[in-house]
Each structure stands twice: as structure tokens, then as C-alpha cells.
């Protein structure tokens, strides 16, 4: 078994038009799709397959985590049932969504049917007031590292669609204990890698710390908190280290009270791009 067989529907599987059952063909389903005829046995099998291949990123209930929540009727890269099958089977090139090689076609259809059923569930309720959270966001240092709706600095992850990609639990943990999780990306060369890895370099002219932009056997590029990119030849460095388990983002556990945290989480949940 390879690493790809255990990965699930990942960060790029966001929401587009389609609902799960009893829809006319012009609503995203075609006569070739077996999903409308699936029974409870099929969906139970799909749930089990989902728990093996998809839940590590999307959660056992499909409510999101490292990958986006699937508890929505609209999936960005899915225009109909056939395209959902293709996304599960082949992945999405250039994104963190890998294909899966273990399930056969019937099993992939069962996973797709279960994913469609998740779109009928109610969306996760917000724990606080998103309007109050927007004020907290604007008054904090968030925009110095993150871009939201075209505003801010792109050192950390883009937040414009973070409400589609993360659930409330993940967002709260990211605010209070940012070292606990680091977004992952898929590379065709190295496989699954840390997408926002903190690195430190000591050169003859000083010490540098920032997020790794790119790296190969001979060189490394990092972006510091001011957004400046520094490039180094490894052979010229006095020291180079990767700070696994360390995030440049400060934790707000002792800065925000419970209500502030609920409000800020709710604001982030509201960021869903153009959806």
C-alpha cells in the first residue's frame, strides 16, 4: 500500500452545484450515475470506505479538519456525479487532492454516494458573532501575515475561503495552539509535505527565520515575517535547520477570552470566498 491509498479527499475538494438524491438531470446528475438508486447498504459501505480513505483529512463525519468540510451541497470541483467520481479516483492536479488507487469503481461510487449524502446535513453552527470577530481580526496582527479578500500580507495561509476548508474545532486550535497543526501539501516529487514549515538559516551576514518557500538538495528559499524572500546556497550556510512542530504564528490562548475566541472563529467560518 502506498501513501496515496490512505489519503482522503483533500484541501482542494471545495464546494460546487449538486445535491445528492432525487434530482433531475439538469441539476448535476446524469442517467449514468448510480448514486440516485443507492440504498442504505450502499451508503453504509460508502461510509466505511470514507472512514478508511478520507476521514483522516475530512473527519469521520465529513465536517472537515485538515481537509475541507464536505457537509455542503455545493462542491467547487464537482459539477455532477461523474466529476465527483473522477476527483476521488484521479485527484486534482496541482492541488493537495491526490487520487486513490485501492478502491475499485463500485467502491468509489459508494464513497461518492456517501459524500453526496453529507451535503444534506446542516452546516456547522457558529459559536459566536462573526461581526464582532471581524473587528477583532482587523484590530489584531492577523492581516500582517494572512491575506483575506485581497487584503493583508501573504506570509501565512490564504484565509479568503478558510470557512470552506476548516471546521470550528480546527480553527479554534489554530488560534490557541498553532503548533498543533500545520497545513500539508502534496508534491509529485516528495509526496506529502509540510506546506508552512518554519526554517532557520545562519549565514555569514546574520541569522534568518521564516517559512520555507522552496527547497532542493542545493538551495533553500524562505520568506520572513515582513514578506521578504531570502535565497541561500546550502553549502554557504553555517547552519540550517527545520523547526518541525513550530509555527511562526503566535498562540492567542492567553490573549483572547472565550467569547473573543468564539467570535474570531465565527468570522473565519464566514470566509467562504465567492460561494
C-alpha positions in Angstrom: 0.0 0.0 0.0 1.3 3.4 -0.9 0.8 6.7 0.8 -1.8 7.7 -1.7 -4.1 4.8 -0.8 -4.6 6.2 2.7 -5.1 9.8 1.9 -8.6 11.3 1.6 -10.4 13.9 -0.3 -8.1 16.8 0.5 -7.8 20.6 0.7 -8.8 21.3 -2.7 -12.2 19.5 -2.6 -14.4 22.6 -2.0 -18.0 23.1 -3.0 -20.0 23.3 -6.4 -23.5 22.7 -7.7 -25.0 19.3 -7.0 -27.3 17.6 -4.5 -27.4 14.0 -3.5 -30.7 12.3 -4.4 -33.9 12.6 -6.4 -32.7 15.5 -8.6 -33.4 16.0 -12.3 -30.6 15.5 -14.8 -30.1 19.3 -15.3 -29.2 19.6 -11.6 -25.9 17.9 -11.9 -26.9 14.2 -12.2 -26.9 12.1 -15.3 -28.5 8.8 -16.2 -25.1 7.1 -16.0 -24.7 7.9 -12.2 -25.7 5.0 -9.9 -25.9 7.4 -6.9 -29.7 8.2 -7.1 -30.5 4.5 -6.9 -28.2 3.7 -3.9 -29.8 2.2 -0.8 -28.8 2.3 2.8 -26.5 -0.7 2.4 -24.5 1.2 -0.3 -24.3 4.3 1.8 -23.1 2.2 4.8 -20.4 0.7 2.6 -19.5 4.2 1.4 -19.3 5.5 5.0 -16.9 2.6 5.9 -14.7 3.3 2.8 -14.7 7.0 3.6 -13.5 6.3 7.1 -10.5 4.5 5.7 -9.5 6.7 2.8 -10.9 10.1 3.6 -11.6 10.7 7.3 -8.0 11.5 8.2 -8.3 14.8 6.4 -12.1 15.4 6.4 -13.2 14.0 9.7 -15.3 10.9 10.4 -18.5 12.9 9.7 -17.0 14.8 6.8 -17.1 18.0 8.9 -13.6 19.0 7.9 -10.2 19.3 9.6 -7.0 19.4 7.6 -9.3 19.0 4.5 -12.5 20.9 3.9 -15.9 20.2 5.3 -18.0 18.1 2.9 -21.2 18.8 4.7 -22.4 21.1 1.9 -24.5 20.7 -1.2 -22.0 22.6 -3.4 -18.5 21.3 -4.2 -16.2 23.5 -6.1 -14.6 21.0 -8.4 -17.7 18.9 -8.8 -20.3 19.8 -11.5 -22.0 16.4 -11.5 -21.7 12.9 -10.1 -19.3 11.8 -12.8 -16.9 14.6 -11.9 -17.1 13.7 -8.2 -16.1 10.1 -9.2 -13.2 11.5 -11.2 -12.0 13.7 -8.3 -12.0 10.8 -5.9 -10.3 8.5 -8.4 -7.8 10.8 -10.0 -7.4 13.7 -7.6 -6.9 17.3 -8.8 -3.6 18.1 -10.4 -1.7 20.9 -8.9 -3.5 20.8 -5.6 -3.4 18.8 -2.4 -6.0 16.4 -3.6 -4.5 13.0 -4.5 -6.1 10.2 -6.3 -6.9 6.9 -4.7 -5.7 3.6 -6.1 -7.1 1.0 -3.7 -10.9 1.1 -4.2 -12.4 -0.3 -7.3 -15.0 1.6 -9.4 -18.0 0.3 -7.4 -16.4 1.3 -4.2 -15.5 4.8 -5.5 -19.2 5.2 -6.4 -20.1 4.2 -2.9 -17.7 6.8 -1.5 -19.2 9.4 -3.9 -22.7 8.5 -2.7 -21.8 8.9 0.9 -20.2 12.3 0.1 -23.4 13.4 -1.6 -25.3 12.4 1.5 -23.1 14.6 3.6 -24.4 17.6 1.5 -27.8 17.1 3.0 -26.6 17.7 6.6 -27.0 21.1 8.2 -23.9 23.3 8.2 -21.9 23.6 11.5 -23.3 26.4 13.7 -21.1 29.3 14.5 -20.1 29.5 18.2 -20.1 33.3 18.3 -20.7 36.6 16.5 -18.8 36.9 13.1 -19.3 40.7 13.0 -17.5 41.1 16.4 -14.9 38.6 15.1 -14.3 40.7 12.0 -13.5 43.7 14.3 -11.1 41.6 16.3 -9.4 40.4 13.1 -9.0 43.9 11.8 -7.6 45.2 15.1 -5.1 42.2 15.6 -1.9 41.3 13.8 -3.7 38.7 11.7 -3.6 40.8 8.5 0.2 41.2 8.8 0.6 37.6 7.9 -2.6 36.5 6.2 -4.5 37.6 3.1 -8.2 37.8 3.4 -10.4 39.0 0.5 -7.4 40.6 -1.1 -6.2 42.5 2.0 -3.1 41.7 4.1 0.3 40.0 3.6 0.7 36.5 2.3 3.2 35.0 4.7 0.8 32.5 6.3 -2.1 30.6 4.6 -4.6 32.5 2.5 -7.9 32.9 4.5 -10.4 34.1 1.9 -12.0 30.6 1.7 -10.9 29.3 5.1 -14.6 28.7 6.1 -14.9 26.1 3.3 -11.7 24.4 4.3 -11.7 24.3 8.1 -14.2 23.4 10.8 -14.7 25.3 14.1 -12.6 22.9 16.1 -9.6 23.2 13.7 -9.9 27.0 13.6 -10.0 27.3 17.4 -7.0 25.0 17.8 -5.1 27.1 15.2 -5.7 30.2 17.2 -4.9 28.9 20.6 -2.2 26.3 19.8 -0.9 26.9 16.3 2.0 24.4 16.8 -0.5 21.6 16.9 -1.3 21.5 13.2 0.5 22.6 10.0 -1.3 22.6 6.6 0.0 19.9 4.4 0.6 19.9 0.6 1.1 17.2 -1.9 4.2 17.2 -4.1 4.6 14.9 -7.1 8.3 14.6 -6.2 8.4 14.2 -2.5 4.8 13.2 -1.6 3.0 14.8 1.3 5.0 17.8 2.7 4.6 20.5 5.4 3.2 23.4 3.5 4.2 26.1 6.0 7.4 24.8 7.6 9.4 27.1 9.7 13.1 27.0 8.8 16.2 28.8 10.2 19.4 29.7 8.4 22.6 31.1 9.7 24.7 32.8 7.0 27.8 34.9 7.2 25.8 38.1 7.3 23.3 37.0 10.0 20.5 34.7 11.1 17.2 34.3 9.3 13.9 32.6 10.2 10.8 32.3 8.1 8.5 29.9 6.2 10.1 27.6 3.6 9.1 28.7 0.1 11.1 26.1 -1.8 14.0 23.7 -1.2 16.1 21.2 -3.2 19.4 19.4 -2.5 21.5 22.5 -3.1 19.4 25.6 -2.1 16.6 26.8 0.1 14.3 29.9 -0.1 12.4 31.3 2.9 10.0 34.2 3.5 10.4 36.1 6.7 7.5 37.8 8.6 8.0 41.0 6.7 7.3 39.1 3.5 10.9 39.3 2.2 12.2 36.2 0.4 15.8 35.1 1.1 17.6 32.6 -1.1 20.6 30.6 0.1 23.1 28.1 -1.3 23.2 25.4 1.4 26.9 24.9 1.0 27.4 28.5 2.1 25.3 28.3 5.2 26.9 28.0 8.6 23.8 26.2 9.9 20.4 25.3 8.5 17.6 23.6 10.4 13.9 22.8 10.0 11.8 23.6 13.0 9.2 20.8 12.8 6.3 21.3 15.3 6.9 25.1 15.5 4.7 27.7 13.9 5.6 31.3 13.3 2.0 32.2 14.2 1.7 33.3 17.9 -0.8 31.5 20.0 -3.8 33.5 21.4 -4.8 31.2 24.2 -3.8 33.8 26.9 -4.6 36.8 24.8 -8.3 36.2 23.9 -11.0 35.3 26.3 -13.6 32.5 25.4 -16.0 35.0 23.8 -13.4 36.7 21.8 -12.2 33.3 20.5 -15.7 32.2 19.6 -16.3 35.5 17.7 -13.0 35.2 15.8 -13.6 31.6 14.9 -17.1 32.6 13.7 -15.6 35.3 11.5 -13.2 32.8 10.0 -16.0 30.3 9.4 -17.8 33.1 7.5 -15.0 33.5 5.0 -16.2 31.4 2.0 -14.9 33.3 -1.0 -17.5 33.8 -3.7 -19.7 30.9 -2.6 
